[in-house]
Amino acid sequence: MADGHDHDPACDAAHGTAPGDTGDRTLIAVFASPVADSLLRFAREVGYRCVLLEPDPERAATVSHDSAPVVTAPPADLDGTADVVVTDHHRPDLGLVLRDLLTRPVRWIGVLGNPRHPGPHVRLLTELGVPAEEIARVHRPVGLNIGSRTPPEIAIATLAGLIADRNGRPGGFAF
């Protein structure tokens, strides 16, 4: 090359010249929340088709999002390209929403929450008769352990974890 360095295609991403083909990706953020806002905004930037699933019709009517349509039921076209992140584990409809999503062929489902506390989804899904092997499909905690404390940090950690998982990588600094 003119600058005396060999061309390294890996550098193209850093310089913004790498092809942007990320394949088909859908991100469903479940429940309107500050984390969902950040998650949808950042996910769109990294190539996801984004949807906000707010099952409460009254809440859904008051929510709008620049990065995603707001729906009250899971889209009919959910498939193996979809990643689902439940952004509020305190909602009373958590079990019902997860039960319905577990019947879909989505690639990944996760529920935000403090990993030091038991996930309420396990009890709720068990009470609804969901088999243990289906409950085990629900990831918790989600995202990379970066010490996230704010909604944008939680969204970044979550997306980083999803991207690492999609790419078959462990996340972190090990290459």
Buried (B, 14 or more C-beta within 10 A) or exposed (E): EEEEEEEEEEEEEEEEEEEEEEEEBBBBBBBBBBBBBBBBBBBBEBBBBBBBBBBBEEBBEEBEBEBBEBBEEBBEEBEEBBBBBBBBBEBEBBBBBBBBBBEBEBBBBBBBBEEEEEBBBBEBBEEBEBEEEBBEBBBBBBBBEBEBEEBBBBBBBBBBBBBBBBEEEEBEEEE
